């Protein structure tokens, strides 16, 4: 019975939206960290919005570090939000 309640909680209150948004964000961070996105962002000077609060992102290593930190924060936020949705129901 408890398992059914947890599954019901995950299908209501935007949990599916949270999971979908987290998966899309994870795909973006994976692209930046592993698939060469950091070089593209560094070359086109488009990483300012990603790392603006830590200073200038001049090289791909800084961009990868910013993406990794933001990915960790997004993971913690998503897990806490899903835990809240489960406990709320």
N, CA, C and O atoms as a printed pandas DataFrame, in Angstrom:
     atom_number atom_name residue_name chain_id  residue_number  x_coord  y_coord  z_coord
0              1         N          UNK        A               1    0.816   -1.190    0.000
1              2        CA          UNK        A               1    0.000    0.000    0.000
2              3         C          UNK        A               1    0.867    1.264    0.000
3              4         O          UNK        A               1    0.555    2.245   -0.676
4              5         N          UNK        A               2    1.952    1.222    0.765
5              6        CA          UNK        A               2    2.841    2.379    0.827
6              7         C          UNK        A               2    3.487    2.644   -0.531
7              8         O          UNK        A               2    3.658    3.796   -0.930
8              9         N          UNK        A               3    3.844    1.573   -1.237
9             10        CA          UNK        A               3    4.462    1.723   -2.547
10            11         C          UNK        A               3    3.493    2.381   -3.530
11            12         O          UNK        A               3    3.903    3.217   -4.336
12            13         N          UNK        A               4    2.236    2.020   -3.472
13            14        CA          UNK        A               4    1.239    2.631   -4.352
14            15         C          UNK        A               4    1.080    4.109   -4.039
15            16         O          UNK        A               4    0.902    4.919   -4.949
16            17         N          UNK        A               5    1.141    4.469   -2.771
17            18        CA          UNK        A               5    1.032    5.879   -2.399
18            19         C          UNK        A               5    2.219    6.683   -2.918
19            20         O          UNK        A               5    2.053    7.821   -3.357
20            21         N          UNK        A               6    3.404    6.104   -2.870
21            22        CA          UNK        A               6    4.587    6.798   -3.378
22            23         C          UNK        A               6    4.482    6.981   -4.888
23            24         O          UNK        A               6    4.789    8.056   -5.403
24            25         N          UNK        A               7    4.054    5.945   -5.598
25            26        CA          UNK        A               7    3.894    6.061   -7.048
26            27         C          UNK        A               7    2.819    7.073   -7.406
27            28         O          UNK        A               7    2.959    7.812   -8.381
28            29         N          UNK        A               8    1.755    7.111   -6.632
29            30        CA          UNK        A               8    0.705    8.098   -6.869
30            31         C          UNK        A               8    1.225    9.506   -6.631
31            32         O          UNK        A               8    0.886   10.429   -7.372
32            33         N          UNK        A               9    2.044    9.674   -5.605
33            34        CA          UNK        A               9    2.604   10.992   -5.314
34            35         C          UNK        A               9    3.534   11.457   -6.427
35            36         O          UNK        A               9    3.599   12.650   -6.720
36            37         N          UNK        A              10    4.249   10.536   -7.045
37            38        CA          UNK        A              10    5.167   10.910   -8.111
38            39         C          UNK        A              10    4.447   11.286   -9.397
39            40         O          UNK        A              10    5.015   11.984  -10.237
40            41         N          UNK        A              11    3.219   10.842   -9.566
41            42        CA          UNK        A              11    2.484   11.192  -10.777
42            43         C          UNK        A              11    1.637   12.441  -10.604
43            44         O          UNK        A              11    1.049   12.926  -11.570
44            45         N          UNK        A              12    1.566   12.963   -9.404
45            46        CA          UNK        A              12    0.785   14.167   -9.143
46            47         C          UNK        A              12    1.712   15.307   -8.740
47            48         O          UNK        A              12    2.905   15.099   -8.518
48            49         N          UNK        A              13    1.164   16.491   -8.649
49            50        CA          UNK        A              13    1.841   17.667   -8.097
50            51         C          UNK        A              13    3.123   18.045   -8.830
51            52         O          UNK        A              13    4.026   18.617   -8.219
52            53         N          UNK        A              14    3.224   17.751  -10.083
53            54        CA          UNK        A              14    4.369   18.193  -10.856
54            55         C          UNK        A              14    5.619   17.365  -10.705
55            56         O          UNK        A              14    6.691   17.810  -11.114
56            57         N          UNK        A              15    5.531   16.181  -10.135
57            58        CA          UNK        A              15    6.724   15.349   -9.997
58            59         C          UNK        A              15    7.248   14.916  -11.362
59            60         O          UNK        A              15    8.459   14.869  -11.578
60            61         N          UNK        A              16    6.347   14.603  -12.274
61            62        CA          UNK        A              16    6.783   14.212  -13.618
62            63         C          UNK        A              16    7.481   15.380  -14.313
63            64         O          UNK        A              16    8.463   15.183  -15.030
64            65         N          UNK        A              17    6.980   16.579  -14.104
65            66        CA          UNK        A              17    7.618   17.767  -14.668
66            67         C          UNK        A              17    8.994   17.982  -14.058
67            68         O          UNK        A              17    9.942   18.334  -14.759
68            69         N          UNK        A              18    9.100   17.771  -12.760
69            70        CA          UNK        A              18   10.388   17.910  -12.080
70            71         C          UNK        A              18   11.395   16.911  -12.622
71            72         O          UNK        A              18   12.547   17.261  -12.878
72            73         N          UNK        A              19   10.969   15.680  -12.794
73            74        CA          UNK        A              19   11.870   14.649  -13.313
74            75         C          UNK        A              19   12.282   14.968  -14.748
75            76         O          UNK        A              19   13.452   14.822  -15.101
76            77         N          UNK        A              20   11.340   15.398  -15.570
77            78        CA          UNK        A              20   11.658   15.734  -16.959
78            79         C          UNK        A              20   12.616   16.923  -17.034
79            80         O          UNK        A              20   13.565   16.905  -17.818
80            81         N          UNK        A              21   12.375   17.948  -16.227
81            82        CA          UNK        A              21   13.260   19.114  -16.217
82            83         C          UNK        A              21   14.652   18.739  -15.732
83            84         O          UNK        A              21   15.651   19.222  -16.267
84            85         N          UNK        A              22   14.721   17.884  -14.726
85            86        CA          UNK        A              22   16.028   17.448  -14.227
86            87         C          UNK        A              22   16.784   16.645  -15.287
87            88         O          UNK        A              22   17.992   16.816  -15.446
88            89         N          UNK        A              23   16.089   15.781  -16.002
89            90        CA          UNK        A              23   16.749   14.995  -17.046
90            91         C          UNK        A              23   17.260   15.882  -18.181
91            92         O          UNK        A              23   18.347   15.647  -18.710
92            93         N          UNK        A              24   16.485   16.897  -18.556
93            94        CA          UNK        A              24   16.945   17.823  -19.598
94            95         C          UNK        A              24   18.142   18.636  -19.123
95            96         O          UNK        A              24   19.096   18.838  -19.875
96            97         N          UNK        A              25   18.096   19.105  -17.876
97            98        CA          UNK        A              25   19.230   19.847  -17.330
98            99         C          UNK        A              25   20.464   18.957  -17.239
99           100         O          UNK        A              25   21.577   19.403  -17.517
100          101         N          UNK        A              26   20.267   17.704  -16.850
101          102        CA          UNK        A              26   21.390   16.769  -16.766
102          103         C          UNK        A              26   22.012   16.523  -18.135
103          104         O          UNK        A              26   23.231   16.406  -18.260
104          105         N          UNK        A              27   21.176   16.448  -19.149
105          106        CA          UNK        A              27   21.687   16.278  -20.506
106          107         C          UNK        A              27   22.531   17.478  -20.918
107          108         O          UNK        A              27   23.578   17.307  -21.543
108          109         N          UNK        A              28   22.092   18.692  -20.578
109          110        CA          UNK        A              28   22.866   19.894  -20.882
110          111         C          UNK        A              28   24.200   19.884  -20.136
111          112         O          UNK        A              28   25.247   20.143  -20.729
112          113         N          UNK        A              29   24.161   19.582  -18.829
113          114        CA          UNK        A              29   25.400   19.566  -18.055
114          115         C          UNK        A              29   26.348   18.476  -18.551
115          116         O          UNK        A              29   27.562   18.679  -18.573
116          117         N          UNK        A              30   25.814   17.331  -18.945
117          118        CA          UNK        A              30   26.630   16.257  -19.511
118          119         C          UNK        A              30   27.290   16.725  -20.805
119          120         O          UNK        A              30   28.449   16.404  -21.064
120          121         N          UNK        A              31   26.560   17.477  -21.610
121          122        CA          UNK        A              31   27.118   18.015  -22.847
122          123         C          UNK        A              31   28.266   18.974  -22.542
123          124         O          UNK        A              31   29.309   18.925  -23.193
124          125         N          UNK        A              32   28.075   19.839  -21.559
125          126        CA          UNK        A              32   29.119   20.807  -21.218
126          127         C          UNK        A              32   30.347   20.104  -20.655
127          128         O          UNK        A              32   31.474   20.425  -21.033
128          129         N          UNK        A              33   30.137   19.151  -19.755
129          130        CA          UNK        A              33   31.260   18.529  -19.056
130          131         C          UNK        A              33   31.991   17.513  -19.933
131          132         O          UNK        A              33   33.221   17.500  -19.957
132          133         N          UNK        A              34   31.265   16.673  -20.643
133          134        CA          UNK        A              34   31.902   15.524  -21.297
134          135         C          UNK        A              34   31.936   15.571  -22.819
135          136         O          UNK        A              34   32.860   15.024  -23.421
136          137         N          UNK        A              35   30.986   16.189  -23.443
137          138        CA          UNK        A              35   30.849   16.063  -24.886
138          139         C          UNK        A              35   31.334   17.277  -25.669
139          140         O          UNK        A              35   30.925   17.464  -26.815
140          141         N          UNK        A              36   32.184   18.098  -25.088
141          142        CA          UNK        A              36   32.776   19.202  -25.824
142          143         C          UNK        A              36   32.000   20.496  -25.792
143          144         O          UNK        A              36   32.347   21.433  -26.511
144          145         N          UNK        A              37   30.978   20.579  -24.996
145          146        CA          UNK        A              37   30.210   21.814  -24.918
146          147         C          UNK        A              37   30.984   22.961  -24.299
147          148         O          UNK        A              37   30.747   24.123  -24.631
148          149         N          UNK        A              38   31.912   22.647  -23.399
149          150        CA          UNK        A              38   32.695   23.701  -22.752
150          151         C          UNK        A              38   33.570   24.434  -23.766
151          152         O          UNK        A              38   33.725   25.652  -23.684
152          153         N          UNK        A              39   34.140   23.701  -24.720
153          154        CA          UNK        A              39   34.955   24.348  -25.747
154          155         C          UNK        A              39   34.104   25.264  -26.617
155          156         O          UNK        A              39   34.535   26.358  -26.982
156          157         N          UNK        A              40   32.913   24.822  -26.943
157          158        CA          UNK        A              40   32.026   25.641  -27.776
158          159         C          UNK        A              40   31.603   26.894  -27.030
159          160         O          UNK        A              40   31.596   27.987  -27.597
160          161         N          UNK        A              41   31.248   26.738  -25.751
161          162        CA          UNK        A              41   30.849   27.898  -24.957
162          163         C          UNK        A              41   32.015   28.859  -24.749
163          164         O          UNK        A              41   31.822   30.074  -24.784
164          165         N          UNK        A              42   33.216   28.338  -24.534
165          166        CA          UNK        A              42   34.380   29.200  -24.346
166          167         C          UNK        A              42   34.730   29.930  -25.637
167          168         O          UNK        A              42   35.075   31.112  -25.612
168          169         N          UNK        A              43   34.643   29.235  -26.753
169          170        CA          UNK        A              43   34.992   29.848  -28.035
170          171         C          UNK        A              43   34.003   30.929  -28.436
171          172         O          UNK        A              43   34.381   31.928  -29.049
172          173         N          UNK        A              44   32.751   30.733  -28.095
173          174        CA          UNK        A              44   31.743   31.710  -28.503
174          175         C          UNK        A              44   31.438   32.734  -27.419
175          176         O          UNK        A              44   30.560   33.579  -27.595
176          177         N          UNK        A              45   32.152   32.666  -26.302
177          178        CA          UNK        A              45   31.979   33.604  -25.178
178          179         C          UNK        A              45   30.548   33.601  -24.655
179          180         O          UNK        A              45   30.041   34.631  -24.212
180          181         N          UNK        A              46   29.893   32.426  -24.708
181          182        CA          UNK        A              46   28.512   32.319  -24.249
182          183         C          UNK        A              46   28.401   31.787  -22.830
183          184         O          UNK        A              46   27.289   31.555  -22.355
184          185         N          UNK        A              47   29.515   31.586  -22.138
185          186        CA          UNK        A              47   29.469   31.003  -20.799
186          187         C          UNK        A              47   29.288   32.051  -19.714
187          188         O          UNK        A              47   29.268   31.704  -18.533
188          189         N          UNK        A              48   29.157   33.303  -20.070
189          190        CA          UNK        A              48   29.019   34.344  -19.048
190          191         C          UNK        A              48   27.772   34.127  -18.205
191          192         O          UNK        A              48   27.808   34.353  -16.996
192          193         N          UNK        A              49   26.678   33.699  -18.807
193          194        CA          UNK        A              49   25.451   33.467  -18.043
194          195         C          UNK        A              49   25.573   32.246  -17.154
195          196         O          UNK        A              49   24.870   32.148  -16.148
196          197         N          UNK        A              50   26.456   31.303  -17.504
197          198        CA          UNK        A              50   26.611   30.078  -16.731
198          199         C          UNK        A              50   27.482   30.298  -15.500
199          200         O          UNK        A              50   27.217   29.715  -14.449
200          201         N          UNK        A              51   28.501   31.118  -15.610
201          202        CA          UNK        A              51   29.486   31.270  -14.536
202          203         C          UNK        A              51   29.653   32.715  -14.090
203          204         O          UNK        A              51   30.671   33.053  -13.487
204          205         N          UNK        A              52   28.703   33.556  -14.365
205          206        CA          UNK        A              52   28.856   34.977  -14.096
206          207         C          UNK        A              52   29.085   35.272  -12.622
207          208         O          UNK        A              52   29.827   36.196  -12.289
208          209         N          UNK        A              53   28.470   34.512  -11.743
209          210        CA          UNK        A              53   28.596   34.798  -10.319
210          211         C          UNK        A              53   29.936   34.345   -9.750
211          212         O          UNK        A              53   30.236   34.678   -8.603
212          213         N          UNK        A              54   30.763   33.598  -10.498
213          214        CA          UNK        A              54   32.104   33.217  -10.040
214          215         C          UNK        A              54   33.189   33.983  -10.773
215          216         O          UNK        A              54   34.370   33.696  -10.580
216          217         N          UNK        A              55   32.843   34.913  -11.579
217          218        CA          UNK        A              55   33.831   35.644  -12.351
218          219         C          UNK        A              55   33.817   35.209  -13.805
219          220         O          UNK        A              55   32.929   34.476  -14.241
220          221         N          UNK        A              56   34.796   35.662  -14.534
221          222        CA          UNK        A              56   34.856   35.348  -15.956
222          223         C          UNK        A              56   35.224   33.885  -16.187
223          224         O          UNK        A              56   36.111   33.342  -15.529
224          225         N          UNK        A              57   34.550   33.279  -17.102
225          226        CA          UNK        A              57   34.862   31.905  -17.501
226          227         C          UNK        A              57   35.692   31.978  -18.775
227          228         O          UNK        A              57   35.154   31.983  -19.881
228          229         N          UNK        A              58   37.003   32.035  -18.607
229          230        CA          UNK        A              58   37.885   32.246  -19.744
230          231         C          UNK        A              58   38.269   30.966  -20.472
231          232         O          UNK        A              58   38.582   30.998  -21.662
232          233         N          UNK        A              59   38.247   29.843  -19.769
233          234        CA          UNK        A              59   38.697   28.613  -20.405
234          235         C          UNK        A              59   37.708   27.484  -20.133
235          236         O          UNK        A              59   36.873   27.592  -19.235
236          237         N          UNK        A              60   37.800   26.410  -20.898
237          238        CA          UNK        A              60   36.847   25.299  -20.742
238          239         C          UNK        A              60   36.872   24.644  -19.362
239          240         O          UNK        A              60   35.852   24.131  -18.901
240          241         N          UNK        A              61   38.030   24.658  -18.702
241          242        CA          UNK        A              61   38.099   24.035  -17.378
242          243         C          UNK        A              61   37.230   24.776  -16.366
243          244         O          UNK        A              61   36.556   24.150  -15.549
244          245         N          UNK        A              62   37.245   26.099  -16.420
245          246        CA          UNK        A              62   36.386   26.881  -15.524
246          247         C          UNK        A              62   34.911   26.643  -15.836
247          248         O          UNK        A              62   34.086   26.555  -14.927
248          249         N          UNK        A              63   34.589   26.543  -17.099
249          250        CA          UNK        A              63   33.204   26.297  -17.494
250          251         C          UNK        A              63   32.759   24.916  -17.019
251          252         O          UNK        A              63   31.640   24.755  -16.533
252          253         N          UNK        A              64   33.635   23.920  -17.159
253          254        CA          UNK        A              64   33.298   22.576  -16.668
254          255         C          UNK        A              64   33.083   22.570  -15.158
255          256         O          UNK        A              64   32.165   21.911  -14.668
256          257         N          UNK        A              65   33.918   23.295  -14.418
257          258        CA          UNK        A              65   33.762   23.363  -12.966
258          259         C          UNK        A              65   32.434   24.014  -12.597
259          260         O          UNK        A              65   31.719   23.519  -11.725
260          261         N          UNK        A              66   32.104   25.110  -13.251
261          262        CA          UNK        A              66   30.814   25.770  -12.985
262          263         C          UNK        A              66   29.654   24.834  -13.296
263          264         O          UNK        A              66   28.697   24.749  -12.527
264          265         N          UNK        A              67   29.739   24.134  -14.417
265          266        CA          UNK        A              67   28.669   23.208  -14.793
266          267         C          UNK        A              67   28.552   22.073  -13.788
267          268         O          UNK        A              67   27.443   21.654  -13.458
268          269         N          UNK        A              68   29.674   21.570  -13.299
269          270        CA          UNK        A              68   29.643   20.495  -12.312
270          271         C          UNK        A              68   28.996   20.958  -11.009
271          272         O          UNK        A              68   28.176   20.242  -10.434
272          273         N          UNK        A              69   29.359   22.142  -10.546
273          274        CA          UNK        A              69   28.769   22.673   -9.310
274          275         C          UNK        A              69   27.275   22.906   -9.485
275          276         O          UNK        A              69   26.485   22.569   -8.604
276          277         N          UNK        A              70   26.888   23.479  -10.615
277          278        CA          UNK        A              70   25.460   23.705  -10.860
278          279         C          UNK        A              70   24.700   22.391  -11.004
279          280         O          UNK        A              70   23.542   22.302  -10.595
280          281         N          UNK        A              71   25.326   21.380  -11.572
281          282        CA          UNK        A              71   24.688   20.066  -11.709
282          283         C          UNK        A              71   24.462   19.433  -10.340
283          284         O          UNK        A              71   23.414   18.836  -10.093
284          285         N          UNK        A              72   25.440   19.562   -9.455
285          286        CA          UNK        A              72   25.281   19.040   -8.095
286          287         C          UNK        A              72   24.152   19.766   -7.377
287          288         O          UNK        A              72   23.324   19.131   -6.723
288          289         N          UNK        A              73   24.110   21.088   -7.495
289          290        CA          UNK        A              73   23.028   21.853   -6.863
290          291         C          UNK        A              73   21.663   21.479   -7.437
291          292         O          UNK        A              73   20.689   21.359   -6.695
292          293         N          UNK        A              74   21.591   21.295   -8.746
293          294        CA          UNK        A              74   20.325   20.894   -9.363
294          295         C          UNK        A              74   19.902   19.503   -8.907
295          296         O          UNK        A              74   18.713   19.246   -8.718
296          297         N          UNK        A              75   20.861   18.611   -8.729
297          298        CA          UNK        A              75   20.545   17.256   -8.258
298          299         C          UNK        A              75   19.995   17.275   -6.841
299          300         O          UNK        A              75   19.007   16.605   -6.541
300          301         N          UNK        A              76   20.636   18.043   -5.975
301          302        CA          UNK        A              76   20.160   18.142   -4.588
302          303         C          UNK        A              76   18.772   18.759   -4.558
303          304         O          UNK        A              76   17.897   18.286   -3.833
304          305         N          UNK        A              77   18.563   19.818   -5.344
305          306        CA          UNK        A              77   17.250   20.466   -5.369
306          307         C          UNK        A              77   16.172   19.500   -5.853
307          308         O          UNK        A              77   15.095   19.425   -5.262
308          309         N          UNK        A              78   16.456   18.765   -6.917
309          310        CA          UNK        A              78   15.457   17.838   -7.463
310          311         C          UNK        A              78   15.136   16.725   -6.472
311          312         O          UNK        A              78   13.972   16.362   -6.302
312          313         N          UNK        A              79   16.155   16.185   -5.821
313          314        CA          UNK        A              79   15.903   15.126   -4.837
314          315         C          UNK        A              79   15.102   15.633   -3.647
315          316         O          UNK        A              79   14.192   14.954   -3.172
316          317         N          UNK        A              80   15.438   16.823   -3.166
317          318        CA          UNK        A              80   14.681   17.387   -2.042
318          319         C          UNK        A              80   13.236   17.684   -2.436
319          320         O          UNK        A              80   12.319   17.459   -1.646
320          321         N          UNK        A              81   13.033   18.183   -3.643
321          322        CA          UNK        A              81   11.674   18.482   -4.094
322          323         C          UNK        A              81   10.848   17.203   -4.232
323          324         O          UNK        A              81    9.685   17.169   -3.831
324          325         N          UNK        A              82   11.443   16.155   -4.796
325          326        CA          UNK        A              82   10.717   14.888   -4.919
326          327         C          UNK        A              82   10.438   14.278   -3.550
327          328         O          UNK        A              82    9.371   13.703   -3.334
328          329         N          UNK        A              83   11.374   14.395   -2.636
329          330        CA          UNK        A              83   11.148   13.914   -1.273
330          331         C          UNK        A              83   10.012   14.685   -0.612
331          332         O          UNK        A              83    9.185   14.103    0.090
332          333         N          UNK        A              84    9.974   15.989   -0.837
333          334        CA          UNK        A              84    8.880   16.806   -0.307
334          335         C          UNK        A              84    7.538   16.358   -0.878
335          336         O          UNK        A              84    6.555   16.255   -0.145
336          337         N          UNK        A              85    7.494   16.093   -2.174
337          338        CA          UNK        A              85    6.240   15.658   -2.789
338          339         C          UNK        A              85    5.784   14.310   -2.246
339          340         O          UNK        A              85    4.589   14.085   -2.057
340          341         N          UNK        A              86    6.734   13.415   -1.994
341          342        CA          UNK        A              86    6.372   12.106   -1.443
342          343         C          UNK        A              86    5.867   12.242   -0.018
343          344         O          UNK        A              86    4.863   11.632    0.349
344          345         N          UNK        A              87    6.554   13.035    0.783
345          346        CA          UNK        A              87    6.158   13.178    2.188
346          347         C          UNK        A              87    4.870   13.978    2.352
347          348         O          UNK        A              87    4.138   13.801    3.327
348          349         N          UNK        A              88    4.601   14.856    1.395
349          350        CA          UNK        A              88    3.394   15.677    1.468
350          351         C          UNK        A              88    2.134   14.842    1.281
351          352         O          UNK        A              88    1.089   15.147    1.857
352          353         N          UNK        A              89    2.234   13.795    0.479
353          354        CA          UNK        A              89    1.029   13.007    0.196
354          355         C          UNK        A              89    0.827   11.887    1.192
355          356         O          UNK        A              89   -0.143   11.135    1.087
